[in-house]
Amino acid sequence: MATDIRAKLSNLDTSAQKARLVVDLVRGKPAEEALTILKFIPNKAAKPVHKLIQSAIANAEENFGVSRDDLYVHKIFADEAPTRKWRRFGARGRFKPILRRKSHVTVILREME
């Protein structure tokens, strides 16, 4: 049974829909390759996800003694976080809601067999 190395990022200031575009690119890839891919993606969510995977790799090396070359991204997903609701008043007394969406990103690394 392979051990799961987890890292979680809470309240990322990007919607889950936009974070999933970045997350889908690295799923199933070796950890080092995933970091390289994320380094060259212009999306806003790419930098925090890059940092999250680096953190998971550091957890694997420090806590489980696993080499970073043997790791791959087993699972990675972005879930919705609580939405911050703002209000703006529009013309003719109307109400314009503004939804500031956030997301939680979770990564699970595993050692290659």
Secondary structure, DSSP 8 states (H G I E B T S, - for coil): ----EEEEEEEESS-HHHHHHHHHHHTTSBHHHHHHHHHT--STTHHHHHHHHHHHHHHIIIII---GGGEEEEEEEEEE---EEEEEE-GGG-EEEEEE--EEEEEEEEE--
